[in-house]
Structure formats: C-alpha cells, structure tokens
Amino acid sequence: MARRNDHSREQLKELALIAGEQLIDEQGLSALSTRKIANQIGYSVGTLYLIFNNLDDLCWHINARSMAKLDEQLSANIGSEKAQDPCKTLQIIAYSYLDFASRWPNRWALMFEHHTSDEVSSPQWLDEAIEKLFLYVSQPLRALNPSASDASLTLATRSLWCAMHGIAALNSQGKLFLTGIGREPLVNDLLTRYLSSWQQETFA
C-alpha cells in the first residue's frame, strides 16, 4: 500500500476522483463507495476522509467535474452561434446535453440520482457551478424576449431545461415510444413550440 506522503493532498484528491469516475463508468452508481476508491488508489479509507468529508462530499466533487466537462462541451459547440442566433444556440445546447447524457450516462445520472439528507446542504461552489450552466439557457432566452422579467426568465429557463432533461432521461432508457423517430425531432418540436410562445409573450 502506498504511504501517505507518496502524494500531495491535491494529487490524492485527483487520484480519488479519477478512481470514482472509473468505478461509475464501468460498474454504475451502486458500485461507488469510499472503500472501493481507497482500495483502487492504494490508500486507507481513513486517508480518503482527510480529503473528503464523506461520500456526499466526494460525489459533489465528481458532479462538479462532470458539470465542468459539460460546460466545456457547450462552450465549444456553441462557438460564435451564441452571438448570432439564439434559437440555433438553444438547439445546439439541447443536442449537446443529449450527447453528454449518452456519452457519460452514469456520471450524468449521478448528478440527479445521488441524494443527501434534508439536513445537508450542497456547498456554495456546487450551486454556483449549476447556475453557470443555466446561463447557457437563460442568455439566449433573454435575447429572444428582452422585456421578460427576471422571475419569468428564471421560470422559462427551468421549464425548458426540465423538458430537455425529460427527453434525455427517456432516451437513455429507450422509452421515447416513437418508432422511427429519433430524439432530434422531439427537441426541434419542443424548441419550435416553446420559443414561438416565449417570443410572443408580453410582460408589463
């Protein structure tokens, strides 16, 4: 077994997170445990708890890495479209989200299926990472209807994301129940109908 001073704290943290991601990718969410991660990186569970407060903390850090990967993918895919066509931007965002869910199904699932007790609050840095991703949706929505109130924009952002997430979730389970029709037509239909209504909506 490796000695504690074989790696710095940051190196040990990176090793643990990579090991956690590999476990999730290869064996699913049920395989994730501090014991398995500790065994895989050659350290004790006690040493792992010097880096992470508990399993929740470790999952939050894995989720943050997943969100950073999604952030990078969205930024790269949108490119110059962000400043040109808000509708096209939202289509790219939707497709990118579906692609991410298909490519990393277990990491994507962890972001929504890992639950903490009601007494435990997620850390501020994780909440900020989530809000950063929502900006990808809210900014083109704002461009399509500049008169929208902040409250209406927040509601629209969450509503549209929930709809896109639903398509991704059902697609991941093979439960779209549309023979011969893929996920893209669903996304296009959703965006066409929702954005048409959103652009026409007036706000006092």
N, C-alpha and C positions, 0 to 999 in steps of 0.2 A: 504494500500500500504506500502511496506517495506520502511524503512528510508534508506537514502544514506549510513549511517555508519553501516548498518547491515552487509555489506560485504566489503571486501577489493577490491581494483581495480582488482587484479588478479582473485579473486573469482567471481566478477561481470562479468568479461570477459569470464570466463569459463561458467557461467550460460547462458550468451547470446549466446555463440557459440553452446552449447548443445541445447538450445531452437531453434536456427536457423536450426540446423541439423534435429531436430524433425519435424519442420514445412516442411522442404523439403521432408523428408522421407514420411510423412503422406499426404501432400497436393500438393506436386510438387513445381517447381521453381516459379510459378506465385504467390504462397502464401507468399513468403519471403518478409518481409518488417520490417523496424525498429519499426514501431508502433506495429505490432503483437508480435514481440520479446519482446518489452518493456512491453506490457500488460501481456505476459506469465510469465515473471520473476518478475513482481510487481514493476517495476521502470518506471520512465518517459522516454520519447524519448530523452529529453534533457540530462538526466543522461547517456543514452546509447552513446550519441555523445561525452561524456567526455572520453569514452573508444575507440571508433572507429571514424575516421574522417568523414565517410559517409558510405552508403550502399556498395559501391565498396570495401572499406577497410574491412568491415565485411565479404563480400564474399571471399576476398582474404584469410582471416584467416580461413574460413571454408574450402576453397580449400586446404590450407596448411595442415590442419588436415586430409583431405581425402588423400592427397599425402603421408603423414606420415603413414597412415593406409596401403596404397598400398605398400609403402617401406617396412613396417614390414612384410606384407604378402609375398612379393617377396623374402626377405631375408630368411624367414622361409621355404618357398617352395623349394628354390634353394639348401640350405644346402651345402653339400660337392660337389654337381654336378658342382659348379662354377669352381672348380679347376680340374675337371676330363674330362668333355665332353662339349665343347662349343655348339655343336648342340643341345644336350639334354638340356643344360641350357636355350637356346633360346626357345625351345619348352615349358619348364616349365614357362618361363616368359610370353609367349603368352597365355597359358592356365590360368595363374594367372590373367592376365589382363582381359581376358574374364570373369572369375569368379567374379572379383571385379566389373566389369560393370553390371553383372547380379544381384549381391547381393545388391549393392548400386546404383541403376540406376539413381536416382535423384541427388545424390551427385556427381556421375560421370558426369552426364550431366551438372551440374553447372560449372565444370572446363572448359567446352568448349562453353557453351551457354550464359554465362554471359559476356557481352561486356561493355567496358568502352569507353568513347570518345577518339578520336585520340590524344587529348591534354593531356591525363592522361597516365602516365607510371606506369607499375606494379613495386612494390618495389623490391629491390635487393634480399632480403631474399626469396621472392617467386621465382624469376628467378633461384636462387641457388638451391632451392628445386626441380625445374623442371629439371635442369641439372643433379642433383644427380640421378634422375630416369632414365634419358637417359644413364647413365653409365652402368646400368644393361644390356642394349642392346649393347653398344659400346665395352665393355670389351670382351665378347665372340667373337664379330666380329673381333676385333683386334687379338685375339688368332688364329682365323681361317685364317687370312691373315696379318701377321706381317709387310709385306712390304707396306701396304696401307698408303698413305699419310694422314695427319690429316684431310685435306679437304675432301678426298674421304671417310674416315671413318665417318665423320660427316654427309655427304650426305647419305651414306648407312644406318646409324643409323636412320635418319629421314625417309628415304624411307620405311624401314622395319617396323618402328613403324606406319607410316601412313597406311600401308597395314593391319596391325593387328588391328588398330583402326577402319578401314573401316569394317572389319568383325564383330567387336564388335558392332558397330553402327547399321549395318544392322540386325544383330542377335537380338538386343534389340527391333527392330521394326517388327520383324518377316518377314523380307524382303530378306532372303537369296535365295528364289526361288529354293530350292533344296529339292525336295520331298524325304524323307527317308534318307537324308544325313545331318548329324549334322555339327556343327561348327568345330569339331576337324579335320575331313578330309580336310577341307579348310585350316586350319592352317598348317597341315602337308604338304599339297601340296605346299603352299606358301613357307614354310621354305626349303623344299627339292629343289625346283627350284631356289630360290634366293641364298641359301647358296652354292649350286653347282657352280653357276656362280661366286659368290663372291670369293670362294676359288681358282678358276682358273684364276681370273683376275690378271694381272701383272701391276706393277707400276714402272715407271722409277725412 
